[in-house]
């Protein structure tokens, strides 16, 4: 079929026929480009997922700990690096520090990629917040650095802290010399030669549940006391509440109303029907509002 026959068969104008040909050519070129795209490995999606899983920092919850004795050290035992300290320091560094500072201490750990400021590069001399002396390094481990991702590690045994420091100092040979007097100064500040008892810890999730339980118990106690008061003010409280428990909870969260009746009115009318109060609470007179404020202050402490 020649061009003229195609035009006649499909009833195309010459211009329409030219557009049709151009469209066909464009589709052929596009198909060829797509066909020649570099192959994407079938495992690409899995690789991306693995990188995300590997590089995303997860903070584990605290464990139950009744408190333990943190042993002190002898100055003579930490005056210089030794095989024991370096082995202990390497193990502790890899488990506690490498995720942010990197295995070799260049500050290139996956866990520190999103931190600002970036984790310390131990191979650089400049910019150390507390200095490169052993006293400054111990201060950093003991107290952390505010406004950064560097947490305090005061819960670790003193010997382990110095082990980490000596392992870090093994990255380069230009750290300031350690003196006995400097270690004694550290001892004067942090009492490193004496045994100390570490504080007890519980998981955050457990602590939250305990706080919630205590709060709920307090609300129940307040409700019981209100009811037993037999006061006419309690009847006024019941009159304007849809759910007494929710109402008491709303007033327990923000106690600024205890010194300003206008704040009390704002709290009880800000989220009517959801905070435990009825719509009629908005119609309280100044005298009723003052009476209610004085009554509730005696129970919600």
Phi, psi and omega in degrees: 000121181276178184300318183295320180294322178297318181296317181291320183295314184267004177055051181258144172282160178305320180296315179298323180295320179296319177298322179297314180297317180298320179296319179297316179299317181297319179295322179295317180295316180298317180299320179294322179295314180297320181298327183269006175301143176298145181295140175259121182306142179297335183270007185303315181298318179295323180295317178298316180298319180296321179296317180298315181296320183289321189266353180275125182283128176246131180260114181287149178290158177293157177255163174294129180213115182284358183101138182224164179276125174263114185289144175281180181232163172265135182307318183298331184282344183239017182286337179207160178292145174217174185301319181295312182297318182292322178293316178295318181295320179297315180296316181291320180298315182293328182273332187245338190240328189296332182301329178256316186274350181087155183301326183255008175079023180271004180076022186247026179290150182299325182291343181258005185300325183261005182280146175218110007287161180291155178300152181300132169268109187289352180271350179263142182276330189272155169084012180286121185303314182250012179088166183264358176293159182297330178294320178290322178293321178292321177300319179296315179292326183284324188245344187075183178233114181299143178078014178222181179275004182276109180272164176279145179238035183293347180282347179280152176303145182303317180300322180292324177298314178292328177297318177298316181299313181293327177293317177299319180294342179283350179293324178224165183253020184244020177287150179302147181294143178270132178242157178296322180297322179294320178294325177292325176295318176300319179297321179297327182274315189249359176055052188283345182270355182252142175293140179225154178262125178283149180291153178284152178225153173225156179303144180301320181299322178290319180299319179299315180297323179294318179297316179299317181296317179298317180298316180295321178296318179298320179296318179297320179296316180298315180299318180297318180291323177299314182295320182285347182295329180065016184278151175293336178293328178293323177296324176295319178298315180296325183296327185256008181246140176266324178219105185298323182296313178296322180297314178296321179297317179298322181280341180278332182289317181235108185260014179295341179294341184292341179247000182210111182294336178292325176293321177301313179298321181294320181294314186283347180248357185286332183216056184309139178076344178254337180260011178096350181260150178273166179296332182291350178295334180289345183260012178297138176283167179301321181294317180293321179296317179294320178297316181295319180299312180296323181293311184290329180301330183287342185247327181262095187258000000 
